[in-house]
Structures are given as structure tokens and as C-alpha cells.
Amino acid sequence: MMRFSYAGVDLPRPKPDGMRLELQDIDKAERNANGDMIIELVAQKWVLAVNWGLLTASQAQLIAATLAANRTGMLEYYDIAQGGYISRRVYHGAGSGVTYYRYDDNLELQMYQSYSVNFIEM
């Protein structure tokens, strides 16, 4: 079973197509005295965009509580490019809204979906 953890907390697995890893440039841009744009590459950082599929109320609460308590932390996940589990020190973006489903009037069955968060390498 694939493990996905942040700040030492095992989180639910993202949906099967719910992880996108991309390398982003961090640039410094300014104009010189002639008005020409000068762009300098400062660094390149990995961003892991994560999207969870259908979640129970307790799973959604676990993700929300873990993110609220830990602005930064170690992210452990399976990296297909390296063929194994890796750990990266990251911070998380604000995330996106979560879609809420309630199946009965007693709030006994609650489900959530489309919970998304970006984890950005420090």
C-alpha cells in the first residue's frame, strides 16, 4: 500500500491520478537603465500538486487539521521518477475548497471530494 505522509502524519492516499510533480523556476526580474528586462534564475523548486478523491469526514478533518498545525514539514511519498519513497522539506499552499456531500439529515454519512493542496519544496 502506498504511503503518503506530511509532518509525520499518515494522510489518506491521493486519488490515482491525483499527484502532479513539476519543477518551477524562481526568477528575479528587473529592468536595467536601458529599459531591457534582465531575468536571473534564482533557484528551481519542486511542487507536488495533490488532489484527493472521495474522503470520509474523518479523513477530510485529518488533512485539514494536519495542514493547520504544520505550515512546514517533511513530505514522504512515492516518486515514480526515482522508483521509491522520498522525503522533501516542504511548505503547503493555501489549497482549494473542498466539495461537501451530505447523504442524510442526521449527518451520519458525510463525504468530501476534490480536496487539493500544493506542497512546495523549501
N, C-alpha and C positions, 0 to 999 in steps of 0.2 A: 504494500500500500504506500502510495506516495505521501511523503511528509511535507507539510508546509507550515513553517513557524515564524513568528515575529516576536522579538523581545522575550524569547524563552517560552512563549505560549503556542501550543499546537492549535492552529486555526483550521477550520474546515477546508477541504481541498477546493481550489477554484474549479469552475466548470471545465470540461475537456478542452474547449478552445478559448479558455479564459485567461491565458497568460501571453503577453506580448513583450519581448525584450528588445529594446532599441538603444543604440548608442547615440547620445546627444552631445553636440558641441556647446561649449560655453565660451562665448566670444566677448571681446572688449572692442567696441567700435567708437570711433570719433573722427572728426574731420580735422585735416591739417590746415595750415594758413592759406593754402590754395583752394580750399573747399573740397578737396578729394577725401573720400571716405577711406579710412585706414581701419582694417579689421584684423585683429590679432586673436589667434586661438589661445585661450587661457587653459582649457582642460577639456577632456572628454569624459562623460559620466554615463553609466548605465541607468536606464529607467525600466523598471518592470511594472507594466500596467496589468493589474489583476482584476478579474471580474468573476464574482461568484454567481452561480445559478440559483436554483431554488434552495432556500435556507429556512430552517425552523426558527421560531422566535428566539430560542436559547442560543442558536448558532449566530444569528444576527447580533444579538446582545453581546456575545463573547467578542466578536470582531470589533464592535463599536467601543466596548469597554477597554479592550487591549490598545486600540488606537488612541483613545482619550488619555490613557495612563502613560503612554510611551510615544513621545514625539519622535524619538530616535531609537534605534535598536538594531540587533543583528537579525537579518532575514535569512532563513535557510530554506532552500528549495532545490528541486531537481533541475539542473541545467542541461538540456539536451546537447548543446554545443560542446560541453566538457564531458558529457557522458556520466555524470554523477552529481551528488549533492554538493552545493557550495554555500558559503556564508558570505554575506556582504553587509557592511555597516551602512545603514540607510536612514533616511527620514521619509515620512509619508506626506503626500499632498493632502489637500482637503477632502478628496474623494467626491463622490457624486451621490445624489439622492438614491434612496432605495425604494423599490416598488413594494407596497404592502398589500397583502391579501388577507382577508378575514373570512373564514368559512362558516362560522356560526355566531349567533348572537351572544353566546356565553364566553366568547374569546378563548375557547378551549383549543381551537385549531387555528393557529396563525402561521402564515408562511410569507416569506420575503424573497425577492429576486432582484437581480441587476444591481447588486452592491459592488461598486467599483472603487479602487484605490490605486494610486501610483506610488511606488516605492522608488526613491531616488538615491543613488549611490552618493555617499558623502566624500 
